[in-house]
Amino acid sequence: MARNGITIRTERLNKSFDTVRAVRNLDLEVMSGSRFGFLGPNGAGKTTTVRILSGLLKQTSGYAEVCGIDVSKDRDDIKAITGLLPETPGLYSKLSAVEFLEFIGALNGRNGDGLHRRIDSLLGILGLEGRQDDLLESYSSGMKQKVLVASTLLHEPKVVFLDEPTSRLDPSASAIVKDLILILAEETDTTFFICTHMTNFAEDVCDVIGILNEGEVITRGAPQDIIEAAGARNLEEAYLNIVGGKVDREVLLAWR
């Protein structure tokens, strides 16, 4: 269970791959029921952190817990209470939405009437009840992402990790995913941990943001608080002020 309302906690968490230090002394707290945005450039350590927290990868050093469970000791328990949607998930296009969710349910040890009630409930929330028996190959990219999100929620996890949930989607489908997360946050007590490098997505969806760079969290707070502290107009400008990455126009014009 969450301790003092804290669902995720890390202390000096580190992960190294040979000579690359992907996560550096990460201290993090995520409150229960929040929509936490883990914002940072590609290669900053976001996916590595999620893999550790979801029980897929063991840290090099430091401590991490999810819902009070030590991720390095009880990895099977962690997997039972979390859902993970990776950046490039697999989807069986020759199955219908119901068949695919039945398959995922079986992998999680669920079947029977309870599973089908859960599938019906999720498809209803996601607005797919009229298309549940159509093959997934006939779905739009946004509809497929809805089914994938449903698959992560099927076993009623306490925490859902979404890794770049809009990276492969067009603007219309991305807008669907934004609305979907907000609806699910209202309908359930789920904590959402969202990795992204899209500042507009994070600003619209997340109530708390941690900005990660080179494996370290360099700032944390509500989007508006980060914007104001950086003296910026929006989160994108604040992010560039904090992390860097502005284009030097004089150098660019000279290069041309």
N, C-alpha and C positions, 0 to 999 in steps of 0.2 A: 504494500500500500504506500501511497505518497506520504512523506513525512513533512509535517508542518506546511502542507499544501504544495510541497516541491516534488514534482514527478521525476525530473531528471537532474542529477547532480554529478559533476566531475570535479576532481581535485588533482591538479598538476598532471593531467593526462598527457601521455606522450606516445607517439607511434613513429617508428623509423623503419625504412626499407633500405637496407644496405647503407649507403652514405646520405640518403635523403630523409630528412626529418619532416614528416608530413603533418604531424600534430605536435605543438610545443606547449607544454605546461598549461594545458587548457583547464581553466576554472570556469564552471558554467552552472547556472541554476535555471530550470524551466518550471514554471508554476503549472499546477494541474488545471486543465481546461483552457489553456492559452493557445494562441496561434503564434508560435515562435518562428521567426524567420532567421535562418542562418545564411547571411548574405556575404558573398565574397567572390573574387575572380576565380576562373577555372584554375585548378591546381592549388587552391588555398588550403585544402584539407577538409572540405565539407563532407565529401563522400566517405572518406576514411573515418571521420568521426561517427557518421551514421552507421557504418558497418560495425564499428566497435559497440555502439549503444544498442544495436539490434541483435547482438550476439553472433555476428558472422565473422568477426575478426577480433583477435586478442591484442590488447594494448602492449606496448613495450614496457611501460611503467606508469605509475599513477593509479588513480581509483575512479571508478564510474559506477553509478547505480541508476536503475530505472524502477520506479515504484518501490523503492526500498530494497531491490534485489541487486546484489553484486554481479555485474555483467561478466566478470572473469571466472566466477565460480558456478553460477547457475544459468548457463547459456540456454539450455532447453526451456527453463522457466521464462527467460526473457523473450524467447521466440513466441511463447504461448500468449503473452500479454501485449505484444507489439505487432503492428502491421507495417510492411515495407513495400513501397512502390519505387523501384529503381528507375534510373533515367531511361534505360532501354529494356523494358519488360517484354516478356514473351506473351503472345496471344494466339490461340488456336482458331484461325479464321474459318475453319470448316465446322465449328460448333456454333450453336446459338448462345445467346447470353445466358440463358438458364442452364444449358448443358455445361458451359464453361464454369459457371459458379458452382454447379454441383460437383464438378471435378475438383475445383479448389477446396470446396468444403470437405470432400473425401480425404484430400491430402492433409487436412487439419483435423481429421477424425470426427467429422460431423456428417450426419445423414438423417433421413427420415423427415417427419413432419416439422420438427424444429428448424432444420436447415431450410426447408421450403418456405416456412413463414418468414425467416430472416431474408431469404432471397426476394420474396414478394415485397417485403417492407423496403429494402434497399432500392429495388427497381422503381418502386413508387416514389420514393424520395428523389430519385435521380431523373424521374420523368421518362422512364423507358418501359413502362408497363404495356404499352401497345406494340412494342417491337421485341419483346423478350424471346420470342420463338424464331426470329429471323437470324440467319447466319451472320456471324460477326464480319464476314468479308463484305457485307452490304452496308456496314455502318460507316458513318463519317469519322474523321479522326477525333473529333470532340466526343462523339458517342462511345467510341472505343475507350477513350480515356475515362469516361464515366464508369464503364464496366470494370476497368482495371482498378479504379478507386474502390468500387464496390467489393472487388475481390480482396482488397487489403482490410476491409471492415467486416468481412463475413464472420469471423470468429470473435467479434465484439472486443477488439483490443482496447487497452487503456491508452496506448500511445500509437500514433500513426506517423511514420517517417515518409516524407515525399521528397524524392531527390530530383530536382529540376523538373517539376511536373508539367511545365509548359514549353520545354526546350524544343520539342519536335512539332509543336502545334502552330497553326496560323492564328492571327489575331482573334478571329471569331471563336475558335475552339479554346483559346487561352481565356477569353472572357467567360466561357462556360465553366471552365475549371475554377476560376476565381469565385463565381457565384456558388458553385458546388461546395467548395470548402466552407464558405460562410454559412450556407444552409446546414451542412452537416455539423458545424460547430454549434449551431443553435439547437439542432435536433438531438444531439448526443452530448455526453460528458467527455468526449475524446480530446486528448491533447494532441495537437498537430505540430510536428517539427518539420519545417519546410526549408530545404536547401535550395537556394536560387542565386543566380547572378543578375536577375532582372529586378532592377530597383522599383520600377512602376508596379510590378506584381507584388513585391514585398510591402510597398506602401499601402496598396489597396486592401491587402488580405491580412497582414500580420498585426497583432496588437503589441508585440515586443520583437525587437530585432537585435541580433548580435552580429557585428561586422567582423569578419575573419579575414586575416591577411597573413600569408606565409605561416599558417598553422597556429596563429595566436588571435584571440579575440581582442580587438583594439578599442572597441566601444560597444556599449549595450544600452538599450532603453526603448521607450515608445518612439515610433517613427517621428512624431512631431517634435519630441524632445531632442532627438538627434539632429533634426533639421535646424531647430532654433540654436542649439549649441554650436553648430557649424556655421551659423550665419548664412544659411542657404535658403533658396526659394522652394526646393523640393528635395526628396531623398536622393535623387540622382546627383544633384549638385553637391549635397552633403557627402555622399559616398566618394565622389571624386576629390573633394577637399580632404577627406580623411585618408583614403587609400592612395590617391594620386591617379594620374592617367589623363590629365588635360592635354590637349594638342597645342603645341607651340606654333601659332599661326605664322610667325615670322620665319621660322625654320622651314615650315612647309612651303611657304611661298618662295623662299630662296632655292629650295630643292627643285621646284617646278621650273 
